[in-house]
């Protein structure tokens, strides 16, 4: 068999294992190892694994991941999620669908200090679902809103998935974070517009809540100031060059820990739980990184990425058609895979293809623009029927809502996502404009 045929066969085996529920890291190690032995033999594979796991995880850039995860754990323990939601609800809750809009705004704000889609969705669901139930929101709108809002956790910087993309493609983490800001804001606004359309069609789906007084609104803003300060200091410091992304993540984690302690949400037991939780998540991520490194080494031996890049570049299709096919593939994969696995498995193959295409931009801007589009499509896959992971997470917290209703609830948000991808793909300046202004 040719190297291309072997690599495609093993990629199919990998997808089958993932669909059967086998651990992602173990699946990558198993398929990558078998493929490597098939092509090169057992001894070369063992020699490669003698040092590869160390070099795959010992990068200084990767130290930003546990720090961002830790910051998210501290933010959850501090009860900041409740304050964020209360602030958003005070300003928006008196409108039809206002509490759902507040949940979207709260997800965006919490995503700015969390970086995880599933964690954002689950955390904000615990805070906002009871309020939506109290106001008799339809289960479809409530669960759909929170499933979609959770995806903002990996789009609004800081984002662990963007960190992985930056390392794989050798791009600046800070520039990727900066480029994600406008698309992230557009996502939140688009979701709020989707909610307003839903409640206009069916007013009973999202009844208006009580109107807060101006004093109450101001009070909620004051309670929200710690979140604003942490975000501004951390992200502003990175963009201004005062510290690296890793140092910024350390500053954010330390500041969030102080907030958690002062607010009374974390003591010794809570600190230990946050540290253990961070260690478990980091170990899981690093196992996936090691597995992906072996799998990608196997693909490199078969020369599949290079052959695929050359074949597609010479196919005669326009760059935008090729880009559209790639983005559709990411949305489809999102139905069966988590975001990090998709990035680690596909980017080493697809990135060289994209970089051979001419979009009228510099290589750096093309790489950053493509990364944001990929991130949005990965995020869209998390709520795409029939296997959107975020929908399952939210539905497990609202068992009285049928799963079919939850999936119907995300359809307006999916339409918003598709429109946003189309706009950002057609007008790259929306994504890279901030970088051009600051360059």
C-alpha positions as a Markdown table, in Angstrom:
| # | Residue | x | y | z |
|---|---|---|---|---|
| 1 | Unk | 0.0 | 0.0 | 0.0 |
| 2 | Unk | 1.1 | 3.6 | -0.6 |
| 3 | Unk | 1.9 | 5.9 | 2.2 |
| 4 | Unk | -1.3 | 8.0 | 1.4 |
| 5 | Unk | -3.5 | 4.9 | 1.5 |
| 6 | Unk | -2.0 | 3.7 | 4.8 |
| 7 | Unk | -2.4 | 7.2 | 6.4 |
| 8 | Unk | -6.1 | 7.4 | 5.2 |
| 9 | Unk | -6.8 | 3.9 | 6.5 |
| 10 | Unk | -5.3 | 4.7 | 9.9 |
| 11 | Unk | -7.2 | 8.0 | 10.1 |
| 12 | Unk | -10.4 | 6.1 | 9.6 |
| 13 | Unk | -9.5 | 3.7 | 12.4 |
| 14 | Unk | -8.8 | 6.7 | 14.6 |
| 15 | Unk | -12.2 | 8.2 | 13.9 |
| 16 | Unk | -13.9 | 4.8 | 14.6 |
| 17 | Unk | -12.1 | 4.5 | 18.0 |
| 18 | Unk | -13.2 | 8.0 | 18.9 |
| 19 | Unk | -16.8 | 7.3 | 18.0 |
| 20 | Unk | -16.7 | 4.2 | 20.1 |
| 21 | Unk | -15.7 | 6.4 | 23.1 |
| 22 | Unk | -12.0 | 5.3 | 23.5 |
| 23 | Unk | -9.9 | 7.9 | 25.3 |
| 24 | Unk | -8.6 | 10.4 | 22.8 |
| 25 | Unk | -4.9 | 10.3 | 24.0 |
| 26 | Unk | -4.9 | 6.5 | 24.0 |
| 27 | Unk | -6.5 | 6.3 | 20.6 |
| 28 | Unk | -3.9 | 8.6 | 19.1 |
| 29 | Unk | -1.0 | 6.7 | 20.7 |
| 30 | Unk | -2.4 | 3.3 | 19.5 |
| 31 | Unk | -3.2 | 4.4 | 15.9 |
| 32 | Unk | 0.0 | 6.5 | 15.6 |
| 33 | Unk | 2.1 | 3.7 | 17.0 |
| 34 | Unk | 0.7 | 1.0 | 14.8 |
| 35 | Unk | 1.0 | 3.2 | 11.8 |
| 36 | Unk | 4.6 | 4.1 | 12.6 |
| 37 | Unk | 5.5 | 0.4 | 13.0 |
| 38 | Unk | 3.7 | -0.5 | 9.7 |
| 39 | Unk | 5.6 | 2.1 | 7.7 |
| 40 | Unk | 9.0 | 2.1 | 9.5 |
| 41 | Unk | 9.2 | -0.8 | 11.8 |
| 42 | Unk | 9.2 | -1.4 | 15.6 |
| 43 | Unk | 12.7 | -0.2 | 16.4 |
| 44 | Unk | 12.4 | 3.2 | 14.8 |
| 45 | Unk | 9.1 | 3.8 | 16.6 |
| 46 | Unk | 10.7 | 2.9 | 20.0 |
| 47 | Unk | 13.6 | 5.1 | 19.2 |
| 48 | Unk | 11.3 | 8.0 | 18.4 |
| 49 | Unk | 9.2 | 7.5 | 21.6 |
| 50 | Unk | 12.4 | 7.4 | 23.7 |
| 51 | Unk | 12.6 | 11.2 | 23.6 |
| 52 | Unk | 9.5 | 12.5 | 21.7 |
| 53 | Unk | 7.1 | 12.6 | 24.8 |
| 54 | Unk | 9.6 | 14.8 | 26.6 |
| 55 | Unk | 10.1 | 17.2 | 23.8 |
| 56 | Unk | 6.3 | 17.3 | 23.0 |
| 57 | Unk | 5.5 | 18.5 | 26.5 |
| 58 | Unk | 8.6 | 20.3 | 27.8 |
| 59 | Unk | 8.0 | 23.5 | 25.7 |
| 60 | Unk | 8.0 | 26.7 | 27.7 |
| 61 | Unk | 5.0 | 27.9 | 25.6 |
| 62 | Unk | 2.9 | 25.0 | 26.9 |
| 63 | Unk | 3.2 | 26.2 | 30.5 |
| 64 | Unk | 0.5 | 28.7 | 29.7 |
| 65 | Unk | -2.1 | 25.9 | 29.5 |
| 66 | Unk | -2.1 | 24.7 | 33.2 |
| 67 | Unk | -2.0 | 28.4 | 34.3 |
| 68 | Unk | -5.1 | 29.3 | 32.2 |
| 69 | Unk | -6.9 | 26.1 | 33.5 |
| 70 | Unk | -6.0 | 27.0 | 37.1 |
| 71 | Unk | -7.3 | 30.5 | 36.5 |
| 72 | Unk | -10.6 | 29.1 | 35.4 |
| 73 | Unk | -10.8 | 26.8 | 38.4 |
| 74 | Unk | -10.2 | 29.7 | 40.8 |
| 75 | Unk | -12.8 | 31.8 | 39.0 |
| 76 | Unk | -15.4 | 29.0 | 39.5 |
| 77 | Unk | -14.5 | 28.6 | 43.1 |
| 78 | Unk | -14.7 | 32.3 | 43.8 |
| 79 | Unk | -18.3 | 32.5 | 42.8 |
| 80 | Unk | -17.5 | 35.1 | 40.1 |
| 81 | Unk | -19.9 | 33.4 | 37.8 |
| 82 | Unk | -22.9 | 34.5 | 39.9 |
| 83 | Unk | -21.8 | 38.1 | 40.0 |
| 84 | Unk | -21.2 | 38.2 | 36.3 |
| 85 | Unk | -24.7 | 36.8 | 35.6 |
| 86 | Unk | -26.4 | 39.1 | 38.1 |
| 87 | Unk | -24.8 | 42.1 | 36.5 |
| 88 | Unk | -25.9 | 41.1 | 33.0 |
| 89 | Unk | -29.4 | 40.2 | 34.3 |
| 90 | Unk | -29.8 | 43.6 | 36.0 |
| 91 | Unk | -29.2 | 45.4 | 32.8 |
| 92 | Unk | -31.0 | 43.1 | 30.4 |
| 93 | Unk | -33.4 | 41.0 | 32.4 |
| 94 | Unk | -36.4 | 43.3 | 32.1 |
| 95 | Unk | -36.6 | 42.7 | 28.3 |
| 96 | Unk | -38.3 | 39.8 | 26.6 |
| 97 | Unk | -35.6 | 37.1 | 26.4 |
| 98 | Unk | -33.5 | 39.4 | 28.6 |
| 99 | Unk | -32.4 | 36.7 | 31.0 |
| 100 | Unk | -31.3 | 34.5 | 28.1 |
| 101 | Unk | -29.3 | 37.5 | 26.7 |
| 102 | Unk | -27.8 | 38.0 | 30.1 |
| 103 | Unk | -26.7 | 34.4 | 30.1 |
| 104 | Unk | -24.9 | 35.0 | 26.8 |
| 105 | Unk | -23.2 | 38.1 | 28.1 |
| 106 | Unk | -22.2 | 36.3 | 31.3 |
| 107 | Unk | -20.8 | 33.4 | 29.2 |
| 108 | Unk | -18.7 | 35.8 | 27.2 |
| 109 | Unk | -17.4 | 37.5 | 30.4 |
| 110 | Unk | -16.7 | 34.2 | 32.2 |
| 111 | Unk | -15.0 | 32.9 | 29.0 |
| 112 | Unk | -12.6 | 35.8 | 29.4 |
| 113 | Unk | -11.2 | 34.2 | 32.6 |
| 114 | Unk | -11.9 | 30.6 | 31.9 |
| 115 | Unk | -10.9 | 29.4 | 28.4 |
| 116 | Unk | -13.0 | 26.2 | 28.3 |
| 117 | Unk | -16.3 | 25.7 | 26.4 |
| 118 | Unk | -17.6 | 22.9 | 28.5 |
| 119 | Unk | -16.6 | 24.6 | 31.8 |
| 120 | Unk | -18.2 | 27.8 | 30.8 |
| 121 | Unk | -21.4 | 26.1 | 29.7 |
| 122 | Unk | -21.7 | 24.0 | 32.9 |
| 123 | Unk | -20.8 | 26.8 | 35.3 |
| 124 | Unk | -23.2 | 29.4 | 33.8 |
| 125 | Unk | -26.0 | 26.8 | 33.6 |
| 126 | Unk | -25.8 | 26.3 | 37.4 |
| 127 | Unk | -26.3 | 30.0 | 37.8 |
| 128 | Unk | -28.8 | 31.0 | 35.1 |
| 129 | Unk | -31.0 | 27.9 | 34.6 |
| 130 | Unk | -32.9 | 28.3 | 37.9 |
| 131 | Unk | -33.7 | 32.0 | 37.0 |
| 132 | Unk | -34.9 | 31.0 | 33.6 |
| 133 | Unk | -37.1 | 28.2 | 35.1 |
| 134 | Unk | -38.5 | 30.7 | 37.6 |
| 135 | Unk | -39.6 | 33.0 | 34.8 |
| 136 | Unk | -41.1 | 30.1 | 32.9 |
| 137 | Unk | -38.7 | 30.2 | 29.9 |
| 138 | Unk | -39.2 | 27.5 | 27.4 |
| 139 | Unk | -36.8 | 24.6 | 28.0 |
| 140 | Unk | -35.9 | 24.8 | 24.3 |
| 141 | Unk | -34.7 | 28.4 | 24.6 |
| 142 | Unk | -33.0 | 28.0 | 28.0 |
| 143 | Unk | -30.9 | 24.9 | 27.1 |
| 144 | Unk | -30.2 | 26.1 | 23.6 |
| 145 | Unk | -28.9 | 29.5 | 24.9 |
| 146 | Unk | -26.6 | 28.0 | 27.4 |
| 147 | Unk | -25.2 | 25.3 | 25.0 |
| 148 | Unk | -24.4 | 28.0 | 22.5 |
| 149 | Unk | -23.2 | 30.5 | 25.1 |
| 150 | Unk | -20.7 | 28.0 | 26.4 |
| 151 | Unk | -18.9 | 28.0 | 23.1 |
| 152 | Unk | -17.8 | 31.5 | 23.8 |
| 153 | Unk | -15.4 | 30.0 | 26.4 |
| 154 | Unk | -13.0 | 28.9 | 23.7 |
| 155 | Unk | -13.6 | 31.9 | 21.4 |
| 156 | Unk | -13.2 | 34.8 | 23.9 |
| 157 | Unk | -9.5 | 35.0 | 24.9 |
| 158 | Unk | -7.8 | 33.5 | 26.7 |
| 159 | Unk | -8.4 | 30.2 | 24.9 |
| 160 | Unk | -6.5 | 27.0 | 25.5 |
| 161 | Unk | -7.4 | 25.8 | 21.9 |
| 162 | Unk | -5.9 | 28.9 | 20.4 |
| 163 | Unk | -2.7 | 28.3 | 22.5 |
| 164 | Unk | -2.5 | 24.8 | 21.0 |
| 165 | Unk | -3.1 | 26.2 | 17.5 |
| 166 | Unk | -0.4 | 28.9 | 18.0 |
| 167 | Unk | 2.2 | 26.3 | 19.1 |
| 168 | Unk | 1.4 | 23.9 | 16.2 |
| 169 | Unk | 1.6 | 26.7 | 13.6 |
| 170 | Unk | 4.4 | 28.7 | 15.3 |
| 171 | Unk | 2.2 | 31.8 | 15.5 |
| 172 | Unk | 2.1 | 34.5 | 18.2 |
| 173 | Unk | -0.3 | 33.6 | 21.1 |
| 174 | Unk | -0.8 | 37.3 | 21.8 |
| 175 | Unk | -1.7 | 38.1 | 18.2 |
| 176 | Unk | -4.1 | 35.2 | 18.0 |
| 177 | Unk | -5.8 | 36.4 | 21.2 |
| 178 | Unk | -6.1 | 39.9 | 19.9 |
| 179 | Unk | -7.5 | 38.7 | 16.5 |
| 180 | Unk | -10.2 | 36.7 | 18.4 |
| 181 | Unk | -11.6 | 39.7 | 20.2 |
| 182 | Unk | -13.8 | 41.1 | 17.4 |
| 183 | Unk | -15.1 | 37.7 | 16.2 |
| 184 | Unk | -15.8 | 36.9 | 19.9 |
| 185 | Unk | -17.8 | 40.0 | 20.4 |
| 186 | Unk | -19.7 | 39.4 | 17.1 |
| 187 | Unk | -20.5 | 35.9 | 18.3 |
| 188 | Unk | -22.1 | 37.2 | 21.5 |
| 189 | Unk | -24.0 | 40.0 | 19.7 |
| 190 | Unk | -25.2 | 37.5 | 17.1 |
| 191 | Unk | -26.5 | 35.1 | 19.8 |
| 192 | Unk | -28.4 | 38.0 | 21.4 |
| 193 | Unk | -30.0 | 38.9 | 18.1 |
| 194 | Unk | -31.0 | 35.2 | 17.6 |
| 195 | Unk | -32.7 | 35.3 | 21.0 |
| 196 | Unk | -34.5 | 38.5 | 20.2 |
| 197 | Unk | -35.8 | 36.9 | 17.0 |
| 198 | Unk | -37.0 | 33.8 | 18.8 |
| 199 | Unk | -38.9 | 35.8 | 21.5 |
| 200 | Unk | -40.4 | 38.0 | 18.8 |
| 201 | Unk | -41.8 | 35.0 | 17.1 |
| 202 | Unk | -42.9 | 33.3 | 20.3 |
| 203 | Unk | -43.1 | 35.8 | 23.2 |
| 204 | Unk | -44.0 | 33.1 | 25.7 |
| 205 | Unk | -40.6 | 31.4 | 25.1 |
| 206 | Unk | -38.7 | 34.2 | 27.0 |
| 207 | Unk | -40.9 | 36.3 | 29.4 |
| 208 | Unk | -39.5 | 39.6 | 30.7 |
| 209 | Unk | -38.1 | 39.6 | 34.2 |
| 210 | Unk | -38.4 | 42.4 | 36.9 |
| 211 | Unk | -36.7 | 45.7 | 36.2 |
| 212 | Unk | -33.7 | 46.5 | 38.4 |
| 213 | Unk | -33.3 | 50.0 | 39.9 |
| 214 | Unk | -30.3 | 52.1 | 38.8 |
| 215 | Unk | -28.8 | 51.6 | 42.3 |
| 216 | Unk | -29.0 | 47.8 | 41.8 |
| 217 | Unk | -27.4 | 48.1 | 38.4 |
| 218 | Unk | -24.5 | 50.2 | 39.7 |
| 219 | Unk | -24.0 | 47.8 | 42.6 |
| 220 | Unk | -23.7 | 44.8 | 40.2 |
| 221 | Unk | -21.2 | 46.7 | 38.1 |
| 222 | Unk | -19.1 | 47.4 | 41.2 |
| 223 | Unk | -19.2 | 43.7 | 42.1 |
| 224 | Unk | -18.0 | 42.9 | 38.5 |
| 225 | Unk | -15.0 | 45.2 | 38.7 |
| 226 | Unk | -12.5 | 42.5 | 39.9 |
| 227 | Unk | -13.2 | 40.5 | 36.7 |
| 228 | Unk | -12.7 | 43.6 | 34.5 |
| 229 | Unk | -9.5 | 44.4 | 36.3 |
| 230 | Unk | -8.1 | 40.9 | 36.0 |
| 231 | Unk | -8.9 | 40.8 | 32.3 |
| 232 | Unk | -7.6 | 44.3 | 31.5 |
| 233 | Unk | -4.3 | 43.7 | 33.4 |
| 234 | Unk | -3.7 | 40.2 | 32.0 |
| 235 | Unk | -4.6 | 40.9 | 28.3 |
| 236 | Unk | -3.5 | 44.5 | 28.3 |
| 237 | Unk | -0.1 | 43.5 | 29.7 |
| 238 | Unk | 0.4 | 40.9 | 27.0 |
| 239 | Unk | -0.6 | 43.2 | 24.2 |
| 240 | Unk | 1.5 | 46.1 | 25.5 |
| 241 | Unk | 4.5 | 43.8 | 25.8 |
| 242 | Unk | 4.9 | 44.1 | 29.6 |
| 243 | Unk | 4.9 | 40.3 | 30.0 |
| 244 | Unk | 4.7 | 37.1 | 27.9 |
| 245 | Unk | 1.5 | 35.1 | 27.5 |
| 246 | Unk | 2.8 | 32.6 | 30.2 |
| 247 | Unk | 3.6 | 35.5 | 32.6 |
| 248 | Unk | 0.1 | 37.0 | 31.8 |
| 249 | Unk | -1.5 | 33.7 | 32.6 |
| 250 | Unk | 0.4 | 33.5 | 35.9 |
| 251 | Unk | -0.7 | 37.1 | 36.8 |
| 252 | Unk | -4.3 | 36.2 | 35.9 |
| 253 | Unk | -4.2 | 33.0 | 38.0 |
| 254 | Unk | -2.7 | 34.7 | 41.0 |
| 255 | Unk | -5.2 | 37.6 | 40.8 |
| 256 | Unk | -8.1 | 35.2 | 40.5 |
| 257 | Unk | -6.9 | 33.2 | 43.5 |
| 258 | Unk | -6.8 | 36.4 | 45.6 |
| 259 | Unk | -10.3 | 37.3 | 44.5 |
| 260 | Unk | -11.5 | 33.7 | 45.3 |
| 261 | Unk | -9.9 | 34.0 | 48.8 |
| 262 | Unk | -11.3 | 37.5 | 49.6 |
| 263 | Unk | -14.8 | 36.6 | 48.4 |
| 264 | Unk | -14.8 | 33.6 | 50.7 |
| 265 | Unk | -15.3 | 31.1 | 48.0 |
| 266 | Unk | -12.0 | 29.3 | 48.5 |
| 267 | Unk | -10.1 | 28.1 | 51.5 |
| 268 | Unk | -7.6 | 25.3 | 52.0 |
| 269 | Unk | -10.0 | 22.5 | 50.8 |
| 270 | Unk | -11.0 | 24.6 | 47.8 |
| 271 | Unk | -7.4 | 25.4 | 46.9 |
| 272 | Unk | -6.5 | 21.7 | 47.0 |
| 273 | Unk | -9.6 | 20.9 | 44.8 |
| 274 | Unk | -8.6 | 23.5 | 42.3 |
| 275 | Unk | -5.0 | 22.3 | 42.1 |
| 276 | Unk | -6.0 | 18.7 | 41.8 |
| 277 | Unk | -8.6 | 19.5 | 39.1 |
| 278 | Unk | -6.0 | 21.5 | 37.2 |
| 279 | Unk | -3.5 | 18.7 | 37.4 |
| 280 | Unk | -6.0 | 16.2 | 36.1 |
| 281 | Unk | -7.0 | 18.4 | 33.2 |
| 282 | Unk | -3.4 | 19.2 | 32.4 |
| 283 | Unk | -2.4 | 15.6 | 32.4 |
| 284 | Unk | -5.3 | 14.8 | 30.1 |
| 285 | Unk | -4.2 | 17.5 | 27.7 |
| 286 | Unk | -0.6 | 16.5 | 27.7 |
| 287 | Unk | -1.5 | 12.8 | 27.1 |
| 288 | Unk | -3.4 | 14.0 | 24.0 |
| 289 | Unk | -0.4 | 16.1 | 23.0 |
| 290 | Unk | 1.9 | 13.1 | 23.2 |
| 291 | Unk | -0.5 | 10.9 | 21.3 |
| 292 | Unk | -1.0 | 13.6 | 18.6 |
| 293 | Unk | 2.8 | 14.0 | 18.3 |
| 294 | Unk | 3.2 | 10.3 | 17.5 |
| 295 | Unk | 0.3 | 10.3 | 15.1 |
| 296 | Unk | 1.6 | 13.3 | 13.3 |
| 297 | Unk | 5.1 | 11.8 | 13.1 |
| 298 | Unk | 3.5 | 8.7 | 11.4 |
| 299 | Unk | 1.7 | 11.0 | 9.0 |
| 300 | Unk | 5.0 | 12.8 | 8.2 |
| 301 | Unk | 6.7 | 9.5 | 7.4 |
| 302 | Unk | 4.0 | 8.7 | 4.9 |
| 303 | Unk | 4.3 | 12.2 | 3.4 |
| 304 | Unk | 0.6 | 12.5 | 3.4 |
| 305 | Unk | 0.4 | 16.1 | 4.5 |
| 306 | Unk | 2.8 | 17.3 | 1.8 |
| 307 | Unk | 1.2 | 15.2 | -0.9 |
| 308 | Unk | -2.3 | 16.4 | 0.1 |
| 309 | Unk | -1.1 | 20.0 | 0.1 |
| 310 | Unk | 0.4 | 19.7 | -3.4 |
| 311 | Unk | -2.6 | 17.9 | -4.8 |
| 312 | Unk | -5.1 | 20.4 | -3.5 |
| 313 | Unk | -3.0 | 23.4 | -4.5 |
| 314 | Unk | -2.7 | 22.0 | -8.0 |
| 315 | Unk | -6.4 | 21.0 | -8.3 |
| 316 | Unk | -7.5 | 24.1 | -10.0 |
| 317 | Unk | -10.1 | 24.9 | -7.3 |
| 318 | Unk | -10.2 | 28.5 | -6.1 |
| 319 | Unk | -8.7 | 29.2 | -2.6 |
| 320 | Unk | -12.2 | 30.1 | -1.2 |
| 321 | Unk | -13.7 | 26.9 | -2.4 |
| 322 | Unk | -10.9 | 24.9 | -0.7 |
| 323 | Unk | -11.3 | 26.9 | 2.4 |
| 324 | Unk | -15.1 | 26.3 | 2.5 |
| 325 | Unk | -14.6 | 22.6 | 2.2 |
| 326 | Unk | -12.1 | 22.6 | 5.0 |
| 327 | Unk | -14.4 | 24.6 | 7.3 |
| 328 | Unk | -17.3 | 22.3 | 6.5 |
| 329 | Unk | -15.1 | 19.4 | 7.5 |
| 330 | Unk | -14.4 | 21.0 | 10.9 |
| 331 | Unk | -18.1 | 21.5 | 11.6 |
| 332 | Unk | -18.7 | 17.8 | 10.7 |
| 333 | Unk | -15.9 | 16.6 | 12.9 |
| 334 | Unk | -17.2 | 18.7 | 15.8 |
| 335 | Unk | -20.1 | 16.4 | 15.9 |
| 336 | Unk | -18.0 | 13.5 | 17.1 |
| 337 | Unk | -14.7 | 15.0 | 18.5 |
| 338 | Unk | -13.7 | 17.5 | 21.1 |
| 339 | Unk | -12.1 | 20.8 | 20.0 |
| 340 | Unk | -8.6 | 20.0 | 21.1 |
| 341 | Unk | -8.5 | 16.6 | 19.4 |
| 342 | Unk | -9.7 | 18.2 | 16.2 |
| 343 | Unk | -7.0 | 20.8 | 16.3 |
| 344 | Unk | -4.2 | 18.4 | 17.1 |
| 345 | Unk | -5.1 | 15.8 | 14.5 |
| 346 | Unk | -6.1 | 18.0 | 11.6 |
| 347 | Unk | -4.0 | 21.2 | 11.7 |
| 348 | Unk | -0.6 | 19.5 | 10.8 |
| 349 | Unk | -2.3 | 18.2 | 7.7 |
| 350 | Unk | -4.5 | 21.1 | 6.7 |
| 351 | Unk | -2.3 | 24.1 | 7.7 |
| 352 | Unk | 0.3 | 23.4 | 4.9 |
| 353 | Unk | -2.6 | 23.2 | 2.4 |
| 354 | Unk | -4.0 | 26.6 | 3.4 |
| 355 | Unk | -0.5 | 28.2 | 3.5 |
| 356 | Unk | 0.0 | 27.2 | -0.2 |
| 357 | Unk | -3.2 | 29.1 | -1.2 |
| 358 | Unk | -3.2 | 32.8 | -2.1 |
| 359 | Unk | -5.7 | 34.9 | -0.2 |
| 360 | Unk | -4.0 | 38.2 | -0.8 |
| 361 | Unk | -2.5 | 38.5 | 2.7 |
| 362 | Unk | 0.8 | 38.0 | 4.3 |
| 363 | Unk | 1.6 | 34.4 | 5.6 |
| 364 | Unk | 1.2 | 35.6 | 9.2 |
| 365 | Unk | -2.2 | 37.2 | 8.6 |
| 366 | Unk | -3.4 | 34.2 | 6.6 |
| 367 | Unk | -2.3 | 31.8 | 9.5 |
| 368 | Unk | -4.1 | 34.0 | 12.1 |
| 369 | Unk | -7.2 | 34.5 | 10.0 |
| 370 | Unk | -7.4 | 30.7 | 9.3 |
| 371 | Unk | -6.9 | 29.9 | 13.0 |
| 372 | Unk | -9.9 | 32.1 | 14.0 |
| 373 | Unk | -12.1 | 30.6 | 11.3 |
| 374 | Unk | -11.1 | 27.1 | 12.5 |
| 375 | Unk | -11.8 | 28.0 | 16.1 |
| 376 | Unk | -15.3 | 29.3 | 15.1 |
| 377 | Unk | -16.1 | 26.1 | 13.2 |
| 378 | Unk | -14.8 | 23.9 | 16.0 |
| 379 | Unk | -17.1 | 25.9 | 18.4 |
| 380 | Unk | -20.0 | 25.5 | 16.0 |
| 381 | Unk | -19.4 | 21.7 | 16.0 |
| 382 | Unk | -19.9 | 21.6 | 19.7 |
| 383 | Unk | -23.6 | 22.5 | 19.3 |
| 384 | Unk | -24.3 | 20.8 | 15.9 |
| 385 | Unk | -26.8 | 17.9 | 16.0 |
| 386 | Unk | -26.8 | 15.0 | 16.6 |
| 387 | Unk | -23.7 | 14.8 | 18.8 |
| 388 | Unk | -22.9 | 18.4 | 20.0 |
| 389 | Unk | -21.0 | 17.9 | 23.2 |
| 390 | Unk | -22.2 | 21.2 | 24.8 |
| 391 | Unk | -25.9 | 20.2 | 24.2 |
| 392 | Unk | -25.4 | 17.0 | 26.1 |
| 393 | Unk | -23.7 | 18.8 | 29.0 |
| 394 | Unk | -26.5 | 21.3 | 29.3 |
| 395 | Unk | -29.2 | 18.7 | 28.9 |
| 396 | Unk | -27.8 | 16.6 | 31.7 |
| 397 | Unk | -28.3 | 19.7 | 34.0 |
| 398 | Unk | -31.9 | 20.1 | 32.8 |
| 399 | Unk | -33.2 | 16.5 | 32.5 |
| 400 | Unk | -36.8 | 17.6 | 32.3 |
| 401 | Unk | -36.1 | 19.0 | 28.8 |
| 402 | Unk | -36.2 | 16.4 | 26.1 |
| 403 | Unk | -32.9 | 16.1 | 24.2 |
| 404 | Unk | -34.7 | 16.8 | 20.9 |
| 405 | Unk | -36.0 | 20.1 | 22.3 |
| 406 | Unk | -32.4 | 21.1 | 23.3 |
| 407 | Unk | -31.2 | 20.4 | 19.8 |
| 408 | Unk | -34.1 | 22.4 | 18.3 |
| 409 | Unk | -33.1 | 25.2 | 20.7 |
| 410 | Unk | -29.6 | 25.6 | 19.3 |
| 411 | Unk | -30.8 | 25.9 | 15.7 |
| 412 | Unk | -31.1 | 29.7 | 15.8 |
| 413 | Unk | -27.6 | 30.0 | 17.2 |
| 414 | Unk | -26.3 | 27.7 | 14.5 |
| 415 | Unk | -27.7 | 30.0 | 11.9 |
| 416 | Unk | -26.0 | 32.9 | 13.6 |
| 417 | Unk | -22.7 | 30.9 | 13.5 |
| 418 | Unk | -23.0 | 30.1 | 9.8 |
| 419 | Unk | -23.7 | 33.8 | 9.0 |
| 420 | Unk | -20.7 | 34.8 | 11.1 |
| 421 | Unk | -18.3 | 32.3 | 9.4 |
| 422 | Unk | -19.5 | 33.5 | 6.0 |
| 423 | Unk | -18.9 | 37.2 | 6.9 |
| 424 | Unk | -15.5 | 36.6 | 8.5 |
| 425 | Unk | -14.3 | 34.4 | 5.6 |
| 426 | Unk | -15.5 | 36.9 | 3.0 |
| 427 | Unk | -14.0 | 39.9 | 4.8 |
| 428 | Unk | -10.7 | 38.9 | 6.5 |
| 429 | Unk | -10.1 | 42.5 | 7.5 |
| 430 | Unk | -12.7 | 42.1 | 10.4 |
| 431 | Unk | -10.3 | 39.6 | 12.0 |
| 432 | Unk | -6.9 | 41.0 | 11.1 |
| 433 | Unk | -7.9 | 44.7 | 11.2 |
| 434 | Unk | -6.9 | 45.1 | 14.8 |
| 435 | Unk | -3.5 | 43.6 | 14.1 |
| 436 | Unk | -2.9 | 46.0 | 11.2 |
| 437 | Unk | -3.9 | 49.0 | 13.3 |
| 438 | Unk | -1.4 | 48.1 | 16.0 |
| 439 | Unk | 1.4 | 47.0 | 13.7 |
